[in-house]
Amino acid sequence: MGIKKKILFLCVMTYCCGAQSKVCHYKSTVWNTRLNKVVNTIIVEKDYSKLKSAEIGAFGCTPCLVDQTEIKLPFLPPFKLCKYIAPKVEKLLIQIHEEGFPLNNVIGYRPGLSKGPTDSEGNRTKLSNHSFGVAIDINSELNGLYDNCKSWNSKCRLVKGGSRKLSSPGTIQKNSPLVFLMRDIGLKWGGEIAGNQKDFMHFSPNGY
């Protein structure tokens, strides 16, 4: 084998071995519907090629730390999002900030079994959109999660976050430029989801 062929062979082997040894690592909370709280934390560490279909979310994102990237903006604390959508979200947030919309806090990547059916003990069994880094909560202290809220009215009941006051800067409304810009990159607003819950802080591929 010539020198050039040997070098090519070594490069291919190095690439293949590196791909095979890629490790998926993440830590996930477990939500219990009977106790209405987090009851456990599980640590997952396995070969990336062994991921289950339930561990692959929208945009091809996974809960693996290796697929998350940290966004650092001078006007916000750092947070993580899936590397496949992070650049678009970062650009969007800079635009919104420059246009004068107050950005007080943002939550992105946060692995948790908080969706889907429950097991025999009342534990949720499905990863949320936050788990994949494809959901983002903005200004939670002004845009709470409500139930009894088929449409926004005085009878909506606050479940999580802060009370919604439409006159407060930083409150998200259906005509907010933020809602339209998020929609353009594939993220729907939780204030427009069907049913009796409205998550006014939340954006994700399906709004939930």
Secondary structure, DSSP 8 states (H G I E B T S, - for coil): --HHHHHHHHHHHHHHHHHHT-EEEEEEEEEETTTTEEEEEEEEEEEGGG--GGG--GGG--S-GGGEEEEEETTEEEEEEETTTHHHHHHHHHHHHHTT-----EE----EEEEEEE-TTSBEEEE-GGGGT--EEE-TTTS-EEES-SSSSTT-EEEES----TTSTT---TT-HHHHHHHHTT-EEGGG-SSS-EETTEEESS--
